[in-house]
Amino acid sequence: MKNKLIRLVELIQEDCPENLLEAFKTTKKGILNTQLALLSEARDLHQKRSEILWVQAGKQRTVEEKRASAQAELAAFVCAYLTGDVKEYADTGIAALQALGRHGELDLIHSLARR
């Protein structure tokens, strides 16, 4: 499961200044709160970036805005997985990967949602 999470975190990491991958690659115990905090920051960053891009484009959806929005939704899915609410966010995770053009990785969401 850890490799699947790392793959999703790599997608969230793009365009994000924080190093999320280090927190997910570590083997330290008790890092869950750090992971959740980093994901929340990344989600907020992507949401704000999406809003800015939307306004700059005259309140039209652009490829870049859709990408930022999808990254925020993917971060929400990973947070939900880590907190045990993954089933409620499975559709959101699937839609996010589709928006990112990552159709081949939909199985990541399906397998994590079954857990």
Disulfide bonds with the S-S distance in Angstrom:
none
